[in-house]
């Protein structure tokens, strides 16, 4: 017999995830090449303008979207696993352990700013909320997010008046393996505690959206509620931009750390604006024009890890001075985006999922499925 019909993949989610993956690359690349916030860089001229644009439209915006989508994907994974008659909790725990191992390897060997280990640990807490009602999820999401905002605000005020109390670490150059290991031991545990509140809160909003089926009912994409959320989030973002712009125009040297609290807050409001705008665009034009971006989203883990690998190779053997100016990193990020748009689309013409996703799935379910499309199609018609 054939396997029962399961719910189709939601391509809108893949499109927004692909958008978020590219945004995360833009966020990470300054610190990857040695001129980001972890290097205490104070910018002038063109670098200051580019840093301003990053802070307004990129910094803190995309991990917010990605975290929200993780919570949504958690619901979809659990729902579909239960539909297949599987032990969803056990499978998701296994999935999280694998993600944690990948994240720790990535953190120590390649990129000190890895977020995967945080997602994995927060994911275990997320399991506690799976059976909760949507209203409960929303309230907990608001409580955790508000608590995180309070902590960030208090820390911001404290360090503005007492800079010597800052716990942040500024590197003098791109850290080597030994320095990444030291960072993982001394700073990651402290950062993890702070990040867990925020990330879990965003996960819960995603889980809430999943239970409310926000992305499964396309007729809602251009509803009055979506339009209202889009414009309100835009207005709030513009108001939060005011102190950031003031700092830029009133100082010869622009330092993001002087306005980091407003950058943090605008990350939440602008993330809502980005998501609602995508919903309205898709409602207007459909999903077809954005298939390449959806392909990037379907291979999100592969593409996220390949960002680091590509930049590691570039820095070590091809272009060691890439961090000399902001524009160099920005141009490199755009080139990587173009490459991944093409590569992801071509890959998924012949294969069912990305290579890392395939291995992740095999570890989760305990067996390999055919990766090539023709083999997968043949196996789906075999008797069970």
Beta strands, then each sheet from edge to edge (+ up, - down):
end
